[in-house]
């Protein structure tokens, strides 16, 4: 089920390119509205309610504090080169200042948005760190692929392909994610989700090695993107399993919600960093400006490093104790 998050994104981008190519790009927003309404109806009609309940209330202050931290952080990363040193430093300091206040409040409120005591357990902490890095590595693959093949031929490396072709380059990765989702579950059943996450992280890092050396042909780009997507499918299946094994049953909803949030934060940070690199390391011809090949290689190196660090962090996730162990 968790892998469908990545599958949806992998198929969503090719579908979006068709909409943008043959209709107005504003249409995408209306399509998303329709899908959101459909989701609400399907949840109400088909998804059974959980019988496990815990009392509590929504932590508004905690949510606002977390939102303030993320806004300051992401604005500093994405707008730093455009806004200059002053606003960037102010935003970074603002993000840093929010953290201790938010932690202090979350540790003292009765119903925290994030139970930091549970989240600080090694099994949860390192799994969430891996989720952030995996989310980063996954999204860099989608963003870079979609733009790389569209770069003009005058750059010396660009293929000058249409937006539809760029989306279709991601389609094999989506198919791979669909096929590997059940395989990942079987690997986790046989060897444990920690083993699956390690394999996934290494596979994603290997995919970026491929991407680093095959950016001049459609076939090479598709191959590298598909390898990264395959690793993503296995990782997205293993992450919630690790969380479910590490927290009490009454904490599973909040813990999985936080893990999903970490993936989303990873993709948000990724989009900011990729945009910054591709708009900073550029080449020009007349009044035309485009990223250099080095810009894409920097993105691949950063994303590959993120996946490699995730593989290292997996070793810090405690293994499950055998049943009956003290």
URFENBEL-V120232 format. One record per residue. PHI is phi in radians with two decimals (none if undefined). Layout:
PHI ; PHI
This chain:
none ; -1.17 ; -1.10 ; -1.11 ; -1.06 ; -1.24 ; -1.08 ; -1.03 ; -1.17 ; -1.12 ; -1.51 ; -1.16 ; -1.15 ; -1.03 ; -1.12 ; -1.13 ; -1.12 ; -1.14 ; -1.11 ; -1.15 ; -1.23 ; -1.90 ; -2.31 ; -1.40 ; -1.12 ; -1.10 ; -1.02 ; -1.01 ; -1.17 ; -1.19 ; -1.09 ; -1.14 ; -1.05 ; -1.09 ; -1.13 ; -1.12 ; -1.11 ; -1.08 ; -1.02 ; -1.03 ; -1.12 ; -1.14 ; -1.10 ; -1.13 ; -1.54 ; -2.04 ; -1.57 ; -1.25 ; -1.32 ; -1.27 ; -1.55 ; -1.54 ; -2.21 ; -2.31 ; -1.29 ; 2.78 ; -2.40 ; -1.28 ; -1.54 ; -1.15 ; -1.10 ; -1.09 ; -1.15 ; -1.15 ; -1.12 ; -1.12 ; -1.10 ; -1.09 ; -1.07 ; -1.17 ; -1.10 ; -1.08 ; -1.11 ; -1.26 ; -1.15 ; -1.10 ; -1.27 ; -1.45 ; -1.92 ; -0.98 ; -1.22 ; -1.54 ; -1.58 ; 1.61 ; -1.20 ; -1.00 ; -1.06 ; -1.13 ; -1.12 ; -1.08 ; -1.15 ; -1.10 ; -1.15 ; -1.09 ; -1.09 ; -1.15 ; -1.20 ; -1.20 ; -1.00 ; -1.11 ; -1.15 ; -1.12 ; -1.08 ; -1.01 ; -1.19 ; -1.12 ; -1.33 ; -1.95 ; -1.39 ; -1.21 ; -2.14 ; -1.23 ; -1.08 ; -2.19 ; -1.34 ; -1.18 ; -1.19 ; -1.27 ; -1.20 ; -1.47 ; -1.11 ; -0.91 ; -1.10 ; -1.51 ; -1.03 ; -1.30 ; -1.16 ; -1.17 ; -1.10 ; -1.10 ; -1.06 ; -1.07 ; -1.21 ; -1.14 ; -1.05 ; -1.08 ; -1.13 ; -1.13 ; -1.27 ; -1.05 ; -1.08 ; -1.18 ; -1.11 ; -1.17 ; -1.11 ; -1.07 ; -1.65 ; -1.01 ; -1.26 ; -1.57 ; -1.05 ; -1.15 ; -1.19 ; -1.18 ; -1.24 ; 1.69 ; -2.27 ; -1.15 ; -1.80 ; 1.10 ; -1.37 ; -1.37 ; -1.13 ; -1.16 ; -1.08 ; -1.08 ; -1.21 ; -1.14 ; -1.14 ; -1.57 ; -1.10 ; -1.02 ; -1.13 ; -1.13 ; -1.10 ; -1.06 ; -1.16 ; -1.07 ; -1.23 ; -1.55 ; -0.99 ; -1.20 ; -1.11 ; -1.06 ; -1.09 ; -1.21 ; -1.10 ; -1.14 ; -1.16 ; -1.40 ; -2.05 ; 1.74 ; -1.17 ; -1.13 ; -1.10 ; -1.06 ; -1.15 ; -1.11 ; -1.07 ; -1.11 ; -1.12 ; -1.12 ; -1.12 ; -1.14 ; -1.08 ; -1.11 ; -1.06 ; -1.29 ; -1.10 ; -1.05 ; -1.09 ; -1.09 ; -1.94 ; -2.29 ; -1.67 ; -1.86 ; -2.45 ; -1.05 ; -1.07 ; -1.15 ; -1.11 ; -1.12 ; -1.06 ; -1.09 ; -1.12 ; -1.22 ; -1.09 ; -1.10 ; -1.11 ; -1.08 ; -1.10 ; -1.10 ; -1.05 ; -1.17 ; -1.15 ; -1.16 ; -1.40 ; -1.39 ; -1.03 ; -1.16 ; -1.12 ; -1.11 ; -1.14 ; -1.07 ; -1.35 ; -1.79 ; -2.20 ; -1.10 ; -1.07 ; -1.29 ; -1.87 ; -1.12 ; -1.11 ; -1.13 ; -1.17 ; -1.22 ; -1.07 ; -1.13 ; -1.11 ; -1.13 ; -1.05 ; -1.10 ; -1.09 ; -1.15 ; -1.07 ; -1.05 ; -1.19 ; -1.17 ; -1.10 ; -1.06 ; -1.06 ; -1.16 ; -1.21 ; -1.08 ; -1.08 ; -1.11 ; -1.16 ; -1.26 ; -1.71 ; -1.80 ; -1.61 ; -2.24 ; -2.29 ; -2.22 ; -2.51 ; 1.18 ; -1.70 ; -1.73 ; -2.26 ; -2.58 ; -1.14 ; -1.41 ; -1.08 ; -1.04 ; -1.08 ; -1.17 ; -1.12 ; -1.10 ; -1.05 ; -1.10 ; -1.14 ; -1.12 ; -1.16 ; -1.11 ; -1.12 ; -1.04 ; -1.13 ; -1.15 ; -1.13 ; -1.05 ; -1.07 ; -1.19 ; -1.19 ; -1.01 ; -1.12 ; -1.55 ; -1.35 ; -1.07 ; -1.33 ; -1.27 ; -1.33 ; -1.06 ; -1.01 ; 1.57 ; -1.25 ; -1.50
